[in-house]
């Protein structure tokens, strides 16, 4: 059975030796943020996560390049985990610094943390986001959801990767 014809399963055990071809996925931020997937960024305190993620999502909402990486413009829903008032100030500062007076409906903020352990609240948040997407987003092909885990510190410490901040 061809790879694309295999049934998708939440608990499918796969043997990498049996995979002959891997399809390259599409990216919102070239090489960093995969399209149609959930991206989770974690790392120690004081390692620029608060700089990294807002710059990614605001570039995605505007289609601007991110430090030389191509960016595909798309709708963004950002769930603020902490400090929502300060974060809203960062959004406005980014807009002023980048000459973007309006985000034109491509960027929405969810100020309340989504409780992943409360199914009722989680489903309510997901349904609100889906309703916004149905009304505002262009249809796209269905894809499986997966988690991308990236250590910002490892990326940041690679030679030649540090963006110039000034």
Buried (B, 14 or more C-beta within 10 A) or exposed (E): EEEEEEEEEEEEEEEEEEEEEEEEEEBBBBEBBBBBBEBEBEBEEEBBBBEBBBBBBBBBBBEBEBEEBEBBBBBBBBBBEEEBEEBEEBBEEBBEEEEBEEBEEBBBBBEEEBEEEEEEBEEEBEEEBEEBBEEEEEEEEEEEEEEEEBEBBEBBEEEEEEBEEE
